[in-house]
Amino acid sequence: MLKLVEKPSLSNKMRISVDHGKLENFSQSHVRFYLKYSSFVFRALKKPSFQKFLHWMLKKERIKEQAVRAVHVKVLPLRRKNGNGIAGNCDATLGRIRIYPKTVKFCQIFKQKFGRNTLLVYAGNRARAALIHELLHLKYIQDEKTVRELAKDYFCIFTQKQSAPSSHALCIYTMIFAAKSVERKVPPGVSDDPRIITKLNETCLRASGVLK
Ligand SMILES: [Zn+2]
């Protein structure tokens, strides 16, 4: 039988989502910042090259695209009780994934140190790494270790396919995963927030020629 309706792709299930009740906790300028951040991340995640990669990854992992009901790019950041930020989480039962931004404060410091362009590269790749991680949780629900290992590998495959100079891709790879080598206990379904190890990144960024 002919398929008249194309299967909904992951890209069509993505949307920007804001908790209106929480908006009042933020100043107008911060809200503007987070709206811009979320729309940037939304576009980064919807880029055809990345969507194509995700399609390939899901197929390889035998995760059905139908298992993903919704991907919410959250406008406002979320913090754990210990103060650490959350990059994303996955409700495997509902098939719902959420991707969270870094805070205004973090972005300001990062921008001062590395410049606006590097911040954009970082924010886009952090969101991509988070989405890869959370998609893998649809299959490896409780297995944080496997998800982390696979997410690293897949992110690496994606960055290597991009046209960016390899040293830069490697640098971003280091930035995203540097903090993840430390084993920490986190609840399943919640990905750890990749923290910046400034010293390491400065060296890395200089080496890649981003900072001049
Ligand atoms: Zn996880």
Residues whose N, C-alpha, C, O or C-beta is under 5 A from the ligand:
A	BS01	ZN	E144 V147 G189 V190 S191
